[in-house]
Amino acid sequence: MLDMERLQERYKKFWNLENETPILNLKGWKENPPEMPVPPSDITASWCDVEYVIKEEKAYMNSFEYIGDAVMHINPNLGPDLFGATFGADLIFEKTTSYSVPFIEDWTEKLEFQPENQWWKKIKEITNAFVEDSQGEYLVGITDLHPGSDGLVSLRGPQNMCFDVYDQPEVFKNAEKILLPVFKTQFNDLYAMTQKYQQGTINWMGLYKEEPWYPVSCDFSCMVSHEDFKKLILPEIRQEIEFLNGNAIFHLDGPDALKHLDSLLEIPNLAGIQWVYGAGQPSAKYWIDVLKKIQNAGKIINIGLKAEDIDVVFSELKAQGLSCYFDFDYTAEEAKEILQKINRYYK
């Protein structure tokens, strides 16, 4: 069950950089987890059949014991390209993800969000179903929305967007003029829907806040120079952060995105950085200099840890504004041991 009083107290201190111990998202496997429902044979139905999705997500959620600052929640999800799909792109579903089929061949084509779009209607249906099922016993997150340049990529394709950087850089203004207003509408609609039985916001990052908040990201930034990033992409990112009243953590994904870190840290009202070092890269303990730079800039950190990272990370970083999730399997009993071990660093 949710202990909302403790949750609100812990996370309020975290967002204010006042927490005395790190925020630890520890979810340990139960000894006897519930049986998962049998998925539909059709892959699209396994994402869109609301009755099945609720059974699957609840069984998965209830497979864990929530230790430390982990929050019982479910994130309605149709994949990372949902936002582009609400403008008319088709969605292709796979077992663990989905992707859009870019359709913009010429930026003179009309680009418009339709409120009756099937994917927008479906994510609202799924979100509302979880809200009604939860009755406040678990939190319901705001789905994964990617506006900005990543939204443009979902409509145009990454290769074409790379050409656009040089051939028609003015099209990046579409992220501000067309996509951003739609993001604001979608975010506000989903936020209002989730508040029927709960107070506060959560999303795929797993961090709670009493006020509306959301991750900001641009994975496409790995493919452009820092000068082009500052000129074409950063202005829209600043507007997203402004819309969120500074209640935003930037999802910085992969070493090729690190060239943009200094410019992001210079944004006064950006709350923090989630550093994702990427598959095949050295784990968190090898990025201590990056993490210290983020802390020294007065920003929140969200970082995934391997078991071998624990001693280095918590002996080197201060607790204030530090939040961690754990990228390895562990039982509920092991989670309790990890919690005790980490907290000893901050006594």
C-alpha positions as CSV (number, residue, x, y, z in Angstrom):
1,M,0.0,0.0,0.0
2,L,1.1,3.6,-0.6
3,D,2.3,5.6,2.4
4,M,1.5,8.9,0.9
5,E,2.6,11.0,3.9
6,R,6.1,9.5,3.9
7,L,6.2,9.6,0.1
8,Q,5.5,13.3,0.0
9,E,7.9,14.1,2.7
10,R,10.8,12.2,1.2
11,Y,10.3,13.5,-2.3
12,K,9.7,17.1,-1.3
13,K,13.1,17.1,0.4
14,F,14.6,15.4,-2.7
15,W,13.3,18.0,-5.2
16,N,14.6,20.7,-2.8
17,L,18.0,19.0,-2.6
18,E,17.5,18.5,1.2
19,N,17.3,14.7,1.4
20,E,19.8,13.3,3.9
21,T,19.9,9.9,2.3
22,P,19.6,9.1,-1.4
23,I,16.3,8.3,-3.1
24,L,16.5,4.6,-3.8
25,N,14.1,2.9,-6.2
26,L,14.4,-0.6,-4.9
27,K,11.9,-3.2,-6.2
28,G,12.8,-6.7,-5.0
29,W,11.2,-9.8,-6.4
30,K,8.7,-11.5,-4.1
31,E,9.4,-15.1,-3.3
32,N,6.1,-16.2,-4.9
33,P,5.1,-13.6,-7.5
34,P,1.7,-13.8,-9.1
35,E,1.2,-15.8,-12.3
36,M,1.3,-13.6,-15.4
37,P,-1.7,-13.8,-17.7
38,V,-1.5,-15.5,-21.1
39,P,-1.0,-12.8,-23.8
40,P,-3.2,-12.6,-26.8
41,S,-1.8,-14.2,-30.0
42,D,-2.0,-10.9,-31.8
43,I,0.9,-8.6,-30.8
44,T,-1.1,-5.4,-31.3
45,A,-3.8,-6.8,-29.0
46,S,-1.2,-7.4,-26.3
47,W,-0.6,-3.6,-26.2
48,C,-4.2,-2.4,-26.8
49,D,-6.6,-4.9,-25.2
50,V,-7.3,-2.9,-22.1
51,E,-8.6,-5.8,-20.0
52,Y,-5.4,-7.8,-20.8
53,V,-3.1,-4.9,-20.3
54,I,-4.5,-4.2,-16.8
55,K,-4.1,-7.8,-15.8
56,E,-0.5,-8.0,-17.1
57,E,0.6,-4.7,-15.6
58,K,-0.9,-5.4,-12.2
59,A,0.6,-8.9,-12.1
60,Y,4.0,-7.4,-12.9
61,M,3.6,-4.6,-10.3
62,N,2.5,-7.1,-7.7
63,S,5.6,-9.3,-8.3
64,F,7.7,-6.9,-6.3
65,E,8.1,-5.7,-2.8
66,Y,8.7,-1.9,-2.8
67,I,11.6,-1.0,-0.6
68,G,13.1,2.4,0.2
69,D,11.6,5.0,-2.0
70,A,10.2,2.8,-4.7
71,V,6.6,3.7,-5.6
72,M,3.8,1.3,-6.5
73,H,2.7,2.6,-9.9
74,I,1.8,1.7,-13.4
75,N,2.7,3.7,-16.6
76,P,0.1,3.4,-19.4
77,N,2.2,2.8,-22.5
78,L,2.0,2.5,-26.2
79,G,5.7,3.0,-26.9
80,P,8.1,5.9,-27.3
81,D,6.7,7.1,-30.7
82,L,3.1,7.5,-29.4
83,F,3.4,11.3,-29.7
84,G,4.2,11.2,-33.4
85,A,1.5,8.6,-33.9
86,T,-1.1,11.1,-32.6
87,F,-0.2,13.3,-35.7
88,G,-1.0,10.4,-38.1
89,A,2.0,8.1,-38.1
90,D,1.3,4.4,-38.0
91,L,2.6,2.4,-35.0
92,I,4.3,-1.0,-35.4
93,F,4.3,-3.1,-32.3
94,E,6.9,-5.6,-31.2
95,K,7.1,-7.6,-28.0
96,T,8.8,-5.0,-25.8
97,T,8.5,-1.8,-27.8
98,S,6.8,0.0,-30.7
99,Y,8.0,2.4,-33.3
100,S,6.3,4.8,-35.7
101,V,6.4,4.7,-39.5
102,P,7.5,8.2,-40.6
103,F,5.3,9.7,-43.3
104,I,6.4,13.3,-43.7
105,E,8.2,13.5,-47.1
106,D,7.8,17.2,-47.6
107,W,7.5,19.7,-44.7
108,T,5.0,21.7,-46.8
109,E,2.5,18.9,-46.0
110,K,0.0,19.9,-43.3
111,L,1.0,18.7,-39.9
112,E,-1.9,18.6,-37.4
113,F,-2.9,16.7,-34.3
114,Q,-6.4,15.3,-34.5
115,P,-8.1,14.7,-31.1
116,E,-10.0,11.8,-32.6
117,N,-6.8,10.1,-33.6
118,Q,-7.0,6.3,-32.8
119,W,-3.8,6.3,-30.7
120,W,-4.7,9.3,-28.7
121,K,-8.1,7.8,-27.9
122,K,-6.5,4.5,-27.0
123,I,-3.9,5.9,-24.6
124,K,-6.7,7.9,-22.9
125,E,-8.8,4.8,-22.7
126,I,-5.9,2.8,-21.1
127,T,-5.0,5.6,-18.7
128,N,-8.6,6.1,-17.6
129,A,-9.0,2.3,-17.1
130,F,-5.9,2.2,-14.8
131,V,-7.2,5.3,-12.9
132,E,-10.5,3.6,-12.2
133,D,-8.9,0.3,-11.3
134,S,-6.4,2.0,-8.9
135,Q,-8.9,3.9,-6.8
136,G,-5.7,5.4,-5.3
137,E,-4.2,2.1,-4.1
138,Y,-1.4,2.6,-6.6
139,L,-0.3,5.6,-8.7
140,V,-1.0,6.0,-12.4
141,G,1.7,7.6,-14.5
142,I,1.6,10.0,-17.5
143,T,2.5,8.0,-20.6
144,D,5.7,8.4,-22.6
145,L,5.4,11.5,-24.8
146,H,8.3,12.7,-26.9
147,P,7.7,16.2,-28.5
148,G,10.5,18.4,-29.7
149,S,13.1,17.1,-32.2
150,D,12.4,13.5,-31.2
151,G,8.8,14.1,-32.1
152,L,9.9,15.4,-35.5
153,V,12.1,12.3,-36.0
154,S,9.1,10.1,-35.4
155,L,7.3,11.8,-38.3
156,R,10.2,12.3,-40.7
157,G,12.7,9.6,-39.9
158,P,16.2,10.1,-38.4
159,Q,18.1,10.0,-41.7
160,N,15.9,12.7,-43.3
161,M,16.1,14.8,-40.1
162,C,19.9,14.7,-40.4
163,F,19.7,16.0,-43.9
164,D,17.3,18.7,-42.7
165,V,19.9,20.0,-40.3
166,Y,21.9,21.1,-43.3
167,D,19.3,21.5,-46.1
168,Q,16.4,23.1,-44.3
169,P,17.2,23.9,-40.7
170,E,14.2,26.1,-40.4
171,V,11.9,23.0,-40.2
172,F,13.1,22.5,-36.6
173,K,10.9,25.5,-35.7
174,N,8.0,23.1,-36.2
175,A,8.9,21.6,-32.8
176,E,8.1,24.9,-31.2
177,K,5.2,26.1,-33.4
178,I,3.3,22.9,-33.9
179,L,4.4,20.1,-31.6
180,L,4.9,22.0,-28.3
181,P,1.4,23.3,-28.1
182,V,0.1,19.8,-28.7
183,F,2.4,18.4,-26.0
184,K,1.0,20.9,-23.5
185,T,-2.6,19.9,-24.3
186,Q,-1.8,16.2,-24.1
187,F,0.2,16.5,-20.9
188,N,-2.5,18.6,-19.2
189,D,-5.3,16.2,-20.3
190,L,-3.5,13.1,-19.0
191,Y,-2.4,14.9,-15.8
192,A,-6.0,15.9,-15.0
193,M,-7.1,12.3,-15.7
194,T,-4.6,10.8,-13.3
195,Q,-5.6,13.1,-10.4
196,K,-9.0,11.6,-9.9
197,Y,-7.8,9.4,-7.0
198,Q,-4.3,10.6,-6.4
199,Q,-2.3,13.7,-5.6
200,G,0.9,14.1,-7.5
201,T,2.7,12.9,-10.6
202,I,4.8,9.9,-11.6
203,N,6.0,8.6,-15.0
204,W,8.4,6.1,-16.5
205,M,11.3,7.5,-14.5
206,G,9.7,6.3,-11.3
207,L,10.1,9.6,-9.3
208,Y,7.2,11.1,-7.5
209,K,6.3,14.8,-7.1
210,E,3.3,16.5,-5.6
211,E,3.2,19.0,-8.5
212,P,3.1,18.2,-12.2
213,W,6.5,17.1,-13.5
214,Y,7.9,15.3,-16.6
215,P,11.1,14.1,-18.2
216,V,12.5,16.2,-21.0
217,S,14.6,14.5,-23.7
218,C,16.2,14.6,-27.1
219,D,17.9,11.4,-28.2
220,F,18.3,12.9,-31.7
221,S,20.9,15.3,-30.1
222,C,23.5,12.5,-30.3
223,M,23.4,12.9,-34.1
224,V,24.1,16.6,-34.3
225,S,26.9,19.0,-33.4
226,H,26.8,21.0,-30.2
227,E,26.5,24.2,-32.3
228,D,23.5,22.8,-34.1
229,F,22.0,21.6,-30.9
230,K,22.2,25.0,-29.3
231,K,20.8,26.7,-32.4
232,L,18.1,24.3,-33.5
233,I,17.1,22.1,-30.6
234,L,17.8,23.8,-27.3
235,P,15.3,26.7,-27.7
236,E,12.4,24.2,-27.7
237,I,13.8,22.3,-24.8
238,R,13.9,25.5,-22.8
239,Q,10.2,26.1,-23.6
240,E,9.3,22.6,-22.4
241,I,11.1,23.2,-19.2
242,E,9.3,26.6,-18.8
243,F,5.9,25.0,-19.4
244,L,6.7,22.5,-16.6
245,N,7.7,25.4,-14.3
246,G,11.1,23.9,-14.0
247,N,9.8,20.6,-12.8
248,A,11.8,18.6,-15.3
249,I,14.7,16.2,-15.4
250,F,16.6,15.9,-18.7
251,H,17.1,12.3,-20.0
252,L,20.7,12.4,-21.3
253,D,21.2,9.2,-23.3
254,G,24.6,7.9,-24.3
255,P,28.2,9.2,-24.5
256,D,27.5,11.0,-27.8
257,A,25.0,13.2,-25.9
258,L,27.6,14.3,-23.3
259,K,28.8,17.1,-25.5
260,H,25.6,18.9,-24.6
261,L,25.8,18.5,-20.8
262,D,27.3,21.9,-20.0
263,S,24.6,23.8,-22.0
264,L,21.9,21.8,-20.2
265,L,23.5,22.5,-16.8
266,E,23.4,26.2,-17.6
267,I,19.6,26.2,-17.7
268,P,18.6,27.8,-14.4
269,N,15.2,26.2,-14.0
270,L,16.1,22.7,-15.1
271,A,15.8,20.5,-12.0
272,G,18.2,17.7,-12.9
273,I,19.8,15.2,-15.3
274,Q,19.2,11.5,-15.8
275,W,22.4,10.1,-17.1
276,V,22.0,6.9,-19.1
277,Y,25.5,5.7,-20.1
278,G,24.0,3.2,-22.7
279,A,24.3,-0.5,-23.6
280,G,27.9,-1.7,-23.9
281,Q,29.3,1.3,-22.0
282,P,31.1,1.2,-18.6
283,S,28.6,1.4,-15.7
284,A,27.9,4.2,-13.3
285,K,31.1,4.0,-11.2
286,Y,33.2,4.9,-14.3
287,W,31.2,8.2,-14.8
288,I,31.8,9.7,-11.4
289,D,33.3,12.9,-12.9
290,V,30.2,13.4,-14.9
291,L,28.0,12.8,-11.9
292,K,30.0,15.2,-9.7
293,K,29.7,17.9,-12.4
294,I,25.9,17.5,-12.3
295,Q,25.9,17.7,-8.5
296,N,28.3,20.7,-8.4
297,A,25.9,22.5,-10.8
298,G,23.2,22.1,-8.1
299,K,21.1,19.7,-10.1
300,I,19.3,16.5,-9.3
301,I,20.8,13.2,-10.5
302,N,18.9,10.0,-11.6
303,I,21.2,7.1,-12.4
304,G,21.0,3.4,-12.9
305,L,23.4,1.2,-11.0
306,K,24.9,-2.3,-11.3
307,A,25.8,-4.2,-8.1
308,E,29.4,-3.4,-8.6
309,D,28.7,0.4,-8.7
310,I,27.3,0.7,-5.2
311,D,30.4,1.2,-3.1
312,V,32.0,3.7,-5.5
313,V,28.9,5.8,-6.2
314,F,27.8,6.2,-2.6
315,S,31.2,6.9,-1.2
316,E,31.8,9.6,-3.8
317,L,28.4,11.4,-4.2
318,K,26.5,13.4,-1.7
319,A,22.9,12.4,-0.9
320,Q,21.2,15.7,-1.7
321,G,19.4,15.4,-5.0
322,L,20.7,11.9,-5.7
323,S,18.3,9.2,-6.9
324,C,19.1,5.7,-8.1
325,Y,17.5,2.7,-9.7
326,F,19.1,-0.7,-9.9
327,D,19.8,-2.5,-13.2
328,F,20.1,-6.1,-11.9
329,D,17.8,-8.7,-10.4
330,Y,17.5,-9.0,-6.6
331,T,15.0,-10.4,-4.2
332,A,13.0,-8.4,-1.6
333,E,15.3,-9.6,1.1
334,E,18.4,-8.5,-0.9
335,A,16.7,-5.1,-1.5
336,K,16.5,-4.6,2.3
337,E,20.2,-5.4,2.6
338,I,21.1,-3.0,-0.2
339,L,19.1,-0.3,1.5
340,Q,20.9,-0.8,4.8
341,K,24.3,-0.9,3.2
342,I,23.7,2.3,1.3
343,N,22.3,4.3,4.2
344,R,25.3,3.5,6.3
345,Y,27.3,5.7,3.9
346,Y,25.3,8.7,5.0
347,K,25.1,8.3,8.8
